[in-house]
Every structure is written in C-alpha cells, then in structure tokens.
Amino acid sequence: MFIHVRVKPNSSKDEVVKFSSDRYFVYLKASPENNEANMQLIKMLSRYLGIPYNNLSIKHGRRIELKGFQEPRIMVQVLDN
C-alpha cells in the first residue's frame, strides 16, 4: 500500500488532512532542519493511521515536500510534482 503525502513544515499547526484513501496533506510545526519535520511526520502519521511507529518509514522524498509511504511495513514514497 502506498500513501502519498504533501508536507508543509514550519506551519502554525500540526494536522493531517486526508484527501482520498491514499493522499494526505500534513501540516507540521517542526522545521525541516536536522530531520525534525520527517520525524514528526512519521509520528503523526503512525498515530493517525493507527500503526506502530516502527512500521512507517519514508521511502522517497526525504528532502522535498511531497512524500510517499508504502506498506509491507508502511514506507512513505514521495512523488514528483
């Protein structure tokens, strides 16, 4: 299972918005520096999706806003614009 996530770091809120079964927009207060936003993204999605934190990882897009996750264990895969 792939999920596609667009991320807005340095936001005024932490929120997950679901657009379809596999597309999400995530607002993060965390900064993209020092991998803070990516770590916060994984924490928020694991809570939102109800899956263990260790089963979620970023597959592609660690350095861009559009990310993708896939599940064998769930990974994030980032899509290009």
N, CA, C and O atoms as CSV, one atom per row, in Angstrom:
chain,resi,resn,atom,element,x,y,z
A,1,MET,N,N,0.851,-1.181,0.000
A,1,MET,CA,C,0.000,0.000,0.000
A,1,MET,C,C,0.892,1.238,0.000
A,1,MET,O,O,1.755,1.379,0.866
A,2,PHE,N,N,0.694,2.113,-0.942
A,2,PHE,CA,C,1.394,3.388,-0.991
A,2,PHE,C,C,0.463,4.475,-0.483
A,2,PHE,O,O,-0.734,4.458,-0.772
A,3,ILE,N,N,1.001,5.410,0.265
A,3,ILE,CA,C,0.261,6.633,0.545
A,3,ILE,C,C,1.152,7.798,0.140
A,3,ILE,O,O,2.367,7.764,0.329
A,4,HIS,N,N,0.545,8.802,-0.406
A,4,HIS,CA,C,1.258,9.967,-0.911
A,4,HIS,C,C,0.951,11.134,0.013
A,4,HIS,O,O,-0.208,11.410,0.319
A,5,VAL,N,N,1.996,11.810,0.451
A,5,VAL,CA,C,1.851,12.842,1.464
A,5,VAL,C,C,2.543,14.123,1.016
A,5,VAL,O,O,3.719,14.109,0.654
A,6,ARG,N,N,1.813,15.216,1.042
A,6,ARG,CA,C,2.426,16.534,0.827
A,6,ARG,C,C,2.590,17.145,2.208
A,6,ARG,O,O,1.669,17.118,3.024
A,7,VAL,N,N,3.764,17.691,2.462
A,7,VAL,CA,C,4.114,18.186,3.792
A,7,VAL,C,C,4.353,19.692,3.761
A,7,VAL,O,O,4.999,20.214,2.852
A,8,LYS,N,N,3.819,20.380,4.771
A,8,LYS,CA,C,4.047,21.819,4.938
A,8,LYS,C,C,4.740,22.025,6.280
A,8,LYS,O,O,4.071,22.167,7.304
A,9,PRO,N,N,6.103,22.042,6.289
A,9,PRO,CA,C,6.823,22.286,7.545
A,9,PRO,C,C,6.736,23.751,7.959
A,9,PRO,O,O,6.319,24.604,7.176
A,10,ASN,N,N,7.130,24.029,9.183
A,10,ASN,CA,C,7.095,25.387,9.744
A,10,ASN,C,C,5.697,25.981,9.708
A,10,ASN,O,O,5.535,27.190,9.544
A,11,SER,N,N,4.696,25.141,9.858
A,11,SER,CA,C,3.306,25.584,9.861
A,11,SER,C,C,2.932,26.062,11.265
A,11,SER,O,O,3.675,25.838,12.220
A,12,SER,N,N,1.795,26.711,11.382
A,12,SER,CA,C,1.328,27.174,12.693
A,12,SER,C,C,0.599,26.078,13.460
A,12,SER,O,O,0.211,26.284,14.610
A,13,LYS,N,N,0.404,24.902,12.832
A,13,LYS,CA,C,-0.339,23.818,13.473
A,13,LYS,C,C,0.230,22.466,13.053
A,13,LYS,O,O,0.944,22.366,12.055
A,14,ASP,N,N,-0.091,21.432,13.821
A,14,ASP,CA,C,0.188,20.047,13.449
A,14,ASP,C,C,-1.153,19.417,13.094
A,14,ASP,O,O,-2.028,19.296,13.952
A,15,GLU,N,N,-1.321,19.014,11.831
A,15,GLU,CA,C,-2.612,18.474,11.395
A,15,GLU,C,C,-2.424,17.567,10.185
A,15,GLU,O,O,-1.586,17.826,9.322
A,16,VAL,N,N,-3.226,16.487,10.135
A,16,VAL,CA,C,-3.264,15.590,8.980
A,16,VAL,C,C,-4.605,15.779,8.298
A,16,VAL,O,O,-5.649,15.681,8.942
A,17,VAL,N,N,-4.585,16.049,6.995
A,17,VAL,CA,C,-5.806,16.214,6.211
A,17,VAL,C,C,-5.822,15.117,5.151
A,17,VAL,O,O,-4.892,15.006,4.352
A,18,LYS,N,N,-6.878,14.310,5.144
A,18,LYS,CA,C,-6.990,13.208,4.184
A,18,LYS,C,C,-7.806,13.664,2.986
A,18,LYS,O,O,-8.920,14.165,3.139
A,19,PHE,N,N,-7.238,13.485,1.767
A,19,PHE,CA,C,-7.941,13.868,0.545
A,19,PHE,C,C,-8.584,12.671,-0.142
A,19,PHE,O,O,-9.641,12.804,-0.759
A,20,SER,N,N,-7.957,11.508,-0.039
A,20,SER,CA,C,-8.511,10.275,-0.597
A,20,SER,C,C,-7.900,9.119,0.186
A,20,SER,O,O,-7.184,9.344,1.161
A,21,SER,N,N,-8.172,7.898,-0.225
A,21,SER,CA,C,-7.684,6.746,0.538
A,21,SER,C,C,-6.167,6.667,0.592
A,21,SER,O,O,-5.619,6.030,1.491
A,22,ASP,N,N,-5.473,7.304,-0.354
A,22,ASP,CA,C,-4.009,7.219,-0.358
A,22,ASP,C,C,-3.314,8.577,-0.482
A,22,ASP,O,O,-2.115,8.627,-0.758
A,23,ARG,N,N,-4.043,9.675,-0.284
A,23,ARG,CA,C,-3.452,11.011,-0.421
A,23,ARG,C,C,-3.756,11.861,0.815
A,23,ARG,O,O,-4.900,11.971,1.257
A,24,TYR,N,N,-2.674,12.465,1.362
A,24,TYR,CA,C,-2.776,13.247,2.581
A,24,TYR,C,C,-1.991,14.542,2.444
A,24,TYR,O,O,-1.030,14.623,1.679
A,25,PHE,N,N,-2.414,15.555,3.196
A,25,PHE,CA,C,-1.652,16.790,3.355
A,25,PHE,C,C,-1.379,16.912,4.844
A,25,PHE,O,O,-2.303,16.818,5.652
A,26,VAL,N,N,-0.115,17.123,5.221
A,26,VAL,CA,C,0.244,17.188,6.636
A,26,VAL,C,C,0.920,18.524,6.926
A,26,VAL,O,O,1.925,18.876,6.309
A,27,TYR,N,N,0.350,19.257,7.874
A,27,TYR,CA,C,0.931,20.499,8.365
A,27,TYR,C,C,1.780,20.158,9.580
A,27,TYR,O,O,1.325,19.450,10.479
A,28,LEU,N,N,3.007,20.655,9.611
A,28,LEU,CA,C,3.919,20.370,10.719
A,28,LEU,C,C,4.486,21.662,11.296
A,28,LEU,O,O,4.911,22.546,10.552
A,29,LYS,N,N,4.494,21.770,12.613
A,29,LYS,CA,C,5.162,22.894,13.263
A,29,LYS,C,C,6.674,22.737,13.166
A,29,LYS,O,O,7.407,23.726,13.198
A,30,ALA,N,N,7.134,21.517,13.049
A,30,ALA,CA,C,8.565,21.214,13.045
A,30,ALA,C,C,9.267,21.822,11.833
A,30,ALA,O,O,8.675,22.010,10.771
A,31,SER,N,N,10.532,22.116,12.030
A,31,SER,CA,C,11.386,22.654,10.977
A,31,SER,C,C,11.950,21.511,10.136
A,31,SER,O,O,12.148,20.411,10.652
A,32,PRO,N,N,12.214,21.753,8.849
A,32,PRO,CA,C,12.810,20.705,8.029
A,32,PRO,C,C,14.292,20.475,8.325
A,32,PRO,O,O,14.902,19.563,7.767
A,33,GLU,N,N,14.860,21.283,9.184
A,33,GLU,CA,C,16.279,21.144,9.506
A,33,GLU,C,C,16.517,19.998,10.483
A,33,GLU,O,O,15.678,19.720,11.340
A,34,ASN,N,N,17.658,19.338,10.351
A,34,ASN,CA,C,18.068,18.235,11.223
A,34,ASN,C,C,17.053,17.092,11.253
A,34,ASN,O,O,16.941,16.390,12.258
A,35,ASN,N,N,16.323,16.906,10.173
A,35,ASN,CA,C,15.372,15.798,10.028
A,35,ASN,C,C,14.173,15.892,10.982
A,35,ASN,O,O,13.434,14.919,11.138
A,36,GLU,N,N,13.974,17.056,11.621
A,36,GLU,CA,C,12.890,17.224,12.593
A,36,GLU,C,C,11.513,17.023,11.963
A,36,GLU,O,O,10.666,16.337,12.534
A,37,ALA,N,N,11.286,17.614,10.798
A,37,ALA,CA,C,9.974,17.511,10.154
A,37,ALA,C,C,9.676,16.073,9.745
A,37,ALA,O,O,8.545,15.612,9.907
A,38,ASN,N,N,10.661,15.360,9.223
A,38,ASN,CA,C,10.440,13.969,8.823
A,38,ASN,C,C,10.095,13.091,10.027
A,38,ASN,O,O,9.211,12.239,9.939
A,39,MET,N,N,10.784,13.292,11.143
A,39,MET,CA,C,10.497,12.508,12.345
A,39,MET,C,C,9.099,12.826,12.874
A,39,MET,O,O,8.364,11.921,13.269
A,40,GLN,N,N,8.732,14.107,12.883
A,40,GLN,CA,C,7.393,14.494,13.328
A,40,GLN,C,C,6.331,13.942,12.385
A,40,GLN,O,O,5.267,13.514,12.834
A,41,LEU,N,N,6.605,13.946,11.092
A,41,LEU,CA,C,5.674,13.393,10.106
A,41,LEU,C,C,5.400,11.925,10.385
A,41,LEU,O,O,4.244,11.504,10.376
A,42,ILE,N,N,6.431,11.146,10.629
A,42,ILE,CA,C,6.248,9.717,10.901
A,42,ILE,C,C,5.443,9.508,12.182
A,42,ILE,O,O,4.566,8.645,12.224
A,43,LYS,N,N,5.727,10.284,13.221
A,43,LYS,CA,C,4.974,10.177,14.474
A,43,LYS,C,C,3.498,10.492,14.260
A,43,LYS,O,O,2.626,9.760,14.730
A,44,MET,N,N,3.221,11.584,13.549
A,44,MET,CA,C,1.822,11.980,13.326
A,44,MET,C,C,1.077,10.963,12.489
A,44,MET,O,O,-0.057,10.610,12.813
A,45,LEU,N,N,1.698,10.480,11.407
A,45,LEU,CA,C,1.022,9.505,10.555
A,45,LEU,C,C,0.805,8.174,11.264
A,45,LEU,O,O,-0.222,7.527,11.059
A,46,SER,N,N,1.749,7.762,12.088
A,46,SER,CA,C,1.563,6.492,12.803
A,46,SER,C,C,0.367,6.595,13.744
A,46,SER,O,O,-0.422,5.655,13.842
A,47,ARG,N,N,0.221,7.720,14.433
A,47,ARG,CA,C,-0.948,7.917,15.299
A,47,ARG,C,C,-2.234,7.988,14.480
A,47,ARG,O,O,-3.229,7.350,14.821
A,48,TYR,N,N,-2.208,8.760,13.409
A,48,TYR,CA,C,-3.394,8.957,12.577
A,48,TYR,C,C,-3.868,7.653,11.938
A,48,TYR,O,O,-5.065,7.366,11.902
A,49,LEU,N,N,-2.914,6.868,11.433
A,49,LEU,CA,C,-3.249,5.624,10.745
A,49,LEU,C,C,-3.417,4.439,11.703
A,49,LEU,O,O,-3.903,3.381,11.305
A,50,GLY,N,N,-3.017,4.620,12.959
A,50,GLY,CA,C,-3.150,3.555,13.946
A,50,GLY,C,C,-2.202,2.389,13.710
A,50,GLY,O,O,-2.564,1.231,13.914
A,51,ILE,N,N,-0.990,2.704,13.279
A,51,ILE,CA,C,0.003,1.665,13.045
A,51,ILE,C,C,1.239,1.979,13.886
A,51,ILE,O,O,1.458,3.135,14.246
A,52,PRO,N,N,2.049,0.967,14.204
A,52,PRO,CA,C,3.249,1.222,15.004
A,52,PRO,C,C,4.230,2.162,14.286
A,52,PRO,O,O,4.411,2.096,13.071
A,53,TYR,N,N,4.844,3.023,15.072
A,53,TYR,CA,C,5.831,3.984,14.569
A,53,TYR,C,C,6.929,3.282,13.778
A,53,TYR,O,O,7.366,3.787,12.744
A,54,ASN,N,N,7.376,2.128,14.254
A,54,ASN,CA,C,8.465,1.394,13.598
A,54,ASN,C,C,8.069,0.809,12.241
A,54,ASN,O,O,8.943,0.422,11.465
A,55,ASN,N,N,6.787,0.738,11.944
A,55,ASN,CA,C,6.321,0.195,10.665
A,55,ASN,C,C,6.187,1.272,9.597
A,55,ASN,O,O,5.770,0.976,8.478
A,56,LEU,N,N,6.523,2.483,9.911
A,56,LEU,CA,C,6.359,3.598,8.983
A,56,LEU,C,C,7.713,4.226,8.706
A,56,LEU,O,O,8.434,4.597,9.632
A,57,SER,N,N,8.057,4.344,7.435
A,57,SER,CA,C,9.321,4.999,7.074
A,57,SER,C,C,9.157,5.713,5.745
A,57,SER,O,O,8.272,5.383,4.955
A,58,ILE,N,N,10.005,6.682,5.508
A,58,ILE,CA,C,9.959,7.442,4.264
A,58,ILE,C,C,10.722,6.665,3.202
A,58,ILE,O,O,11.897,6.341,3.376
A,59,LYS,N,N,10.043,6.374,2.106
A,59,LYS,CA,C,10.683,5.642,1.016
A,59,LYS,C,C,11.398,6.599,0.066
A,59,LYS,O,O,12.539,6.353,-0.325
A,60,HIS,N,N,10.734,7.683,-0.301
A,60,HIS,CA,C,11.298,8.698,-1.195
A,60,HIS,C,C,10.911,10.071,-0.678
A,60,HIS,O,O,9.885,10.233,-0.016
A,61,GLY,N,N,11.737,11.056,-0.985
A,61,GLY,CA,C,11.383,12.444,-0.716
A,61,GLY,C,C,11.765,12.980,0.631
A,61,GLY,O,O,11.068,13.832,1.182
A,62,ARG,N,N,12.853,12.503,1.169
A,62,ARG,CA,C,13.271,12.996,2.478
A,62,ARG,C,C,13.551,14.493,2.471
A,62,ARG,O,O,13.457,15.142,3.513
A,63,ARG,N,N,13.891,15.045,1.323
A,63,ARG,CA,C,14.272,16.454,1.277
A,63,ARG,C,C,13.303,17.335,0.505
A,63,ARG,O,O,13.604,18.502,0.253
A,64,ILE,N,N,12.163,16.810,0.130
A,64,ILE,CA,C,11.163,17.626,-0.558
A,64,ILE,C,C,9.825,17.493,0.148
A,64,ILE,O,O,9.656,16.623,1.003
A,65,GLU,N,N,8.867,18.355,-0.206
A,65,GLU,CA,C,7.589,18.398,0.487
A,65,GLU,C,C,6.648,17.254,0.142
A,65,GLU,O,O,5.759,16.937,0.932
A,66,LEU,N,N,6.818,16.629,-1.012
A,66,LEU,CA,C,5.900,15.584,-1.427
A,66,LEU,C,C,6.530,14.232,-1.117
A,66,LEU,O,O,7.590,13.900,-1.648
A,67,LYS,N,N,5.882,13.457,-0.263
A,67,LYS,CA,C,6.454,12.204,0.211
A,67,LYS,C,C,5.502,11.056,-0.065
A,67,LYS,O,O,4.296,11.256,-0.208
A,68,GLY,N,N,6.049,9.859,-0.139
A,68,GLY,CA,C,5.203,8.691,-0.341
A,68,GLY,C,C,5.534,7.617,0.672
A,68,GLY,O,O,6.702,7.401,0.995
A,69,PHE,N,N,4.501,6.933,1.183
A,69,PHE,CA,C,4.679,5.843,2.151
A,69,PHE,C,C,4.123,4.571,1.539
A,69,PHE,O,O,3.137,4.617,0.804
A,70,GLN,N,N,4.732,3.454,1.828
A,70,GLN,CA,C,4.270,2.161,1.322
A,70,GLN,C,C,4.202,1.188,2.475
A,70,GLN,O,O,5.002,1.267,3.407
A,71,GLU,N,N,3.243,0.261,2.420
A,71,GLU,CA,C,3.139,-0.715,3.480
A,71,GLU,C,C,3.471,-2.113,3.013
A,71,GLU,O,O,2.702,-2.699,2.252
A,72,PRO,N,N,4.545,-2.647,3.424
A,72,PRO,CA,C,4.755,-4.043,3.766
A,72,PRO,C,C,4.812,-3.937,5.272
A,72,PRO,O,O,4.027,-4.587,5.962
A,73,ARG,N,N,5.638,-3.206,5.753
A,73,ARG,CA,C,5.629,-2.338,6.895
A,73,ARG,C,C,5.311,-1.074,6.121
A,73,ARG,O,O,5.525,-1.141,4.911
A,74,ILE,N,N,4.873,-0.020,6.565
A,74,ILE,CA,C,4.490,1.100,5.700
A,74,ILE,C,C,5.704,1.979,5.437
A,74,ILE,O,O,6.416,2.358,6.367
A,75,MET,N,N,5.935,2.297,4.192
A,75,MET,CA,C,7.001,3.221,3.822
A,75,MET,C,C,6.370,4.403,3.102
A,75,MET,O,O,5.317,4.267,2.480
A,76,VAL,N,N,6.997,5.533,3.185
A,76,VAL,CA,C,6.486,6.711,2.502
A,76,VAL,C,C,7.215,6.858,1.185
A,76,VAL,O,O,8.441,6.766,1.130
A,77,GLN,N,N,6.471,7.083,0.138
A,77,GLN,CA,C,7.082,7.344,-1.162
A,77,GLN,C,C,6.704,8.743,-1.598
A,77,GLN,O,O,5.523,9.088,-1.647
A,78,VAL,N,N,7.690,9.539,-1.909
A,78,VAL,CA,C,7.445,10.907,-2.335
A,78,VAL,C,C,7.289,10.952,-3.828
A,78,VAL,O,O,8.046,10.319,-4.564
A,79,LEU,N,N,6.312,11.698,-4.274
A,79,LEU,CA,C,6.056,11.854,-5.705
A,79,LEU,C,C,6.626,13.167,-6.193
A,79,LEU,O,O,6.648,14.150,-5.451
A,80,ASP,N,N,7.080,13.195,-7.411
A,80,ASP,CA,C,7.495,14.452,-8.010
A,80,ASP,C,C,6.255,15.225,-8.411
A,80,ASP,O,O,5.205,14.633,-8.658
A,81,ASN,N,N,6.369,16.555,-8.479
A,81,ASN,CA,C,5.202,17.390,-8.805
A,81,ASN,C,C,4.649,17.095,-10.140
A,81,ASN,O,O,3.668,17.715,-10.553
